[in-house]
Amino acid sequence: MKDYDKSHINYKEHWNKVYSSDDMTSLGWYEDIPKPSLDLIAKCGLTKEAKILDVGSGATTLIDNLIQQGYKNIIALDISAIALDKLKSRLSKENSEFIQWVVDDITNPQKLDFSLKVDLWHDRTVLHFLTDENRQAGYLSTLMKIVKKGGYVIIAVFSLEGAKKCSGLDVVNYDHKMISEFLGNDFELIKYLDHLYINPSGGKRPYVYTLFRRESI
Ligand SMILES: C[S@@+](CC[C@H](N)C(=O)[O-])C[C@H]1O[C@@H](n2cnc3c(N)ncnc32)[C@H](O)[C@@H]1O
C-alpha cells in the first residue's frame, strides 16, 4: 500500500495516532448526530438493503445512526485500523453484522472489493485531505469503479470560507462547482448546502455538503 505522497507524510501513521486518544467525542469533527449527512441520505430514497460505502468512517456516529434506521449493508472503510476498532467496539455484536470493515487507503485500495457496486458513496472530509493530484486521481478512480450506475455520491468538505488545515494537515477547500467539476459529467448535482459545523472546542468550521446522482446508463 502506498502510504506516502510528495509531502512524505505517512497518512496511516498520522491517523492511527489521532485515533489513539481515548475520547472520540473531543475530535475536531465529532458529531453527536450527523444531521446533514442523514438528511441527504434520506433524500436518496434508498432501500434498507442498499449498499452504502462510508469512506473515511473514522469513529463516526453515522454508522450507529444508519444501523438504527435499519440499513443492513454498510461498508465502513478507513486508512486507520485503530479508528475502525474504536467504532467497532461501540457496536453490539448483532449490529456489527451489518458492517463490512475495510482498512484501506481509498486513493489506492488493496482490499476493497470492486465487485460490490455501491448504491451510495458517503465521504465526510476525506477528499479535502488529498492535496496531491495523484491521490485525487486515485480517489476518483476508486469512486468510478465502485459506484453503480444510478447510484448516489455525498461529499462533505471544508468550504471555500473554511479552515485551511484539519488535524494538522493541509486541506483543499471546495465549493459545489469544484466538486462537480472534479466528479465530471457522469454525475448530476442534486443538492448542495453550506453547513456551519461547530467543533467540540467551539470553533466554527464551514462545510459544503453535496449530493450527486450518477447517470443510470
Ligand atoms: C476528519 S476524519 C472524519 C471521520 C468521519 N468521516 C467523520 O465525519 O467523523 C477523516 C477520516 O478520514 C480517514 N482517511 C484519511 N485519508 C484517508 C484515505 N486516503 N483513505 C481512507 N481513509 C482516510 C481518516 O483516518 C479519518 O478517519
The ligand as an SDF file (V2000), in Angstrom:
LIG
                    3D

 27 29  0  0  0  0  0  0  0  0999 V2000
  -11.6230   14.1950    9.7690 C   0  0  0  0  0  0  0  0  0  0  0  0
  -11.8450   12.4960    9.8840 S   0  0  0  0  0  0  0  0  0  0  0  0
  -13.5760   12.3050    9.5670 C   0  0  0  0  0  0  0  0  0  0  0  0
  -14.1220   10.9680   10.0200 C   0  0  0  0  0  0  0  0  0  0  0  0
  -15.5950   10.7370    9.7020 C   0  0  0  0  0  0  0  0  0  0  0  0
  -15.8610   10.7690    8.2860 N   0  0  0  0  0  0  0  0  0  0  0  0
  -16.4600   11.7300   10.4210 C   0  0  0  0  0  0  0  0  0  0  0  0
  -17.1260   12.5320    9.7610 O   0  0  0  0  0  0  0  0  0  0  0  0
  -16.4740   11.6850   11.6620 O   0  0  0  0  0  0  0  0  0  0  0  0
  -11.1220   11.9140    8.3660 C   0  0  0  0  0  0  0  0  0  0  0  0
  -11.0870   10.4050    8.2940 C   0  0  0  0  0  0  0  0  0  0  0  0
  -10.6090   10.0030    7.0160 O   0  0  0  0  0  0  0  0  0  0  0  0
   -9.6880    8.9420    7.1670 C   0  0  0  0  0  0  0  0  0  0  0  0
   -8.8060    8.9970    5.9870 N   0  0  0  0  0  0  0  0  0  0  0  0
   -7.9380    9.9830    5.6580 C   0  0  0  0  0  0  0  0  0  0  0  0
   -7.3400    9.7220    4.4950 N   0  0  0  0  0  0  0  0  0  0  0  0
   -7.8440    8.5290    4.0630 C   0  0  0  0  0  0  0  0  0  0  0  0
   -7.6200    7.7260    2.9230 C   0  0  0  0  0  0  0  0  0  0  0  0
   -6.7370    8.0950    1.9810 N   0  0  0  0  0  0  0  0  0  0  0  0
   -8.2950    6.5730    2.7870 N   0  0  0  0  0  0  0  0  0  0  0  0
   -9.1940    6.1970    3.7400 C   0  0  0  0  0  0  0  0  0  0  0  0
   -9.4360    6.9110    4.8570 N   0  0  0  0  0  0  0  0  0  0  0  0
   -8.7870    8.0750    5.0090 C   0  0  0  0  0  0  0  0  0  0  0  0
   -9.0070    9.2290    8.4870 C   0  0  0  0  0  0  0  0  0  0  0  0
   -8.4130    8.1050    9.0710 O   0  0  0  0  0  0  0  0  0  0  0  0
  -10.1740    9.7670    9.3150 C   0  0  0  0  0  0  0  0  0  0  0  0
  -10.8580    8.7410    9.9710 O   0  0  0  0  0  0  0  0  0  0  0  0
  1  2  1  0
  2  3  1  0
  2 10  1  0
  3  4  1  0
  4  5  1  0
  5  6  1  0
  5  7  1  0
  7  8  2  0
  7  9  1  0
 10 11  1  0
 11 12  1  0
 11 26  1  0
 12 13  1  0
 13 14  1  0
 13 24  1  0
 14 15  1  0
 14 23  1  0
 15 16  2  0
 16 17  1  0
 17 18  1  0
 17 23  2  0
 18 19  1  0
 18 20  2  0
 20 21  1  0
 21 22  2  0
 22 23  1  0
 24 25  1  0
 24 26  1  0
 26 27  1  0
M  CHG  2   2   1   9  -1
M  END
$$$$
